[in-house]
Amino acid sequence: MVSGTNEAVSVPDVFKMFDSDGDGYIPANEIGTPIRALGHVITNTELTALMRSVQVEKRGKVDLKTFQRMADSIQPSDTNRQLKEAFEVIDREGSGNVNATELRHLLTTLGDRMTDDEFNVLLQELDIDKTGNITCSDFIYLMTR
């Protein structure tokens, strides 16, 4: 899935979107974003192992054929379960809520970073309570839209 849509997008379409200069390659160090754009929930460690399995070096480039092999080799996952587990890590107190400010900090500074503007757009669609908290179900919605 590509953020903001409910339609599945093909591997070649996603590859084309992220091949910004049209040379037929995506830099390996940027491959996490297009893999995740396909709807895969994958950690950086899993991504590194995946790149190793298809013999791509971190400083190398990925062509469409290799990108297709990478996408095909990822096992379907229970995205909601994985996101629930991620939420539980963020929700250190086990309250079932996280503060929007803390979530903004995490999503805009770690991993494949969101911009503040992207986060603001997503927040506008959520029903955040008066204390600025986000529930687990809101978090899952936020991360899968």
C-alpha positions, 0 to 999 in steps of 0.5 A, spaced: 500 500 500 502 507 498 500 511 504 494 515 503 490 510 498 487 503 499 489 500 493 494 495 492 500 498 488 504 494 483 512 492 485 514 496 478 509 502 480 512 503 486 519 502 483 518 507 478 516 512 483 522 511 487 527 511 481 527 519 482 532 520 476 529 514 472 536 511 471 533 504 473 536 503 480 534 505 487 540 506 491 540 500 496 541 505 502 534 508 500 530 501 499 527 501 506 522 506 504 519 503 497 519 496 500 515 499 506 510 503 501 508 496 498 505 495 505 511 491 508 512 492 515 520 490 516 525 493 521 532 495 519 535 489 521 530 485 517 531 489 511 539 488 512 538 481 512 533 481 506 539 485 502 544 480 504 539 474 501 539 478 494 546 480 494 545 487 495 551 491 498 548 497 502 552 502 498 550 498 491 544 499 487 537 495 486 534 494 479 527 492 478 528 485 478 532 485 484 527 489 487 521 484 485 525 478 488 526 482 495 518 484 495 517 477 493 521 474 498 518 478 504 513 473 508 506 476 508 505 479 515 500 480 520 501 488 520 496 490 525 499 485 530 506 488 529 504 495 529 500 493 536 507 490 538 510 497 536 505 501 540 506 497 546 514 499 546 512 506 545 507 506 550 512 504 556 507 505 562 502 500 559 496 505 559 494 504 552 495 511 550 501 515 547 502 522 547 502 525 540 508 530 541 512 523 543 509 520 537 511 525 533 518 525 535 519 518 534 516 518 527 520 524 525 527 522 528 527 515 527 528 510 522 524 512 515 523 519 518 516 522 516 516 530 515 512 534 520 508 536 515 506 529 513 505 527 521 500 533 521 496 531 515 495 524 519 494 527 525 488 531 522 484 525 521 485 522 528 480 523 534 485 525 539 483 526 546 483 533 550 490 530 553 493 530 546 493 522 547 493 517 541 490 510 542 493 503 539 487 503 534 488 510 532 496 508 531 494 502 527 490 507 523 495 512 522 500 507 520 496 503 515 493 509 511 
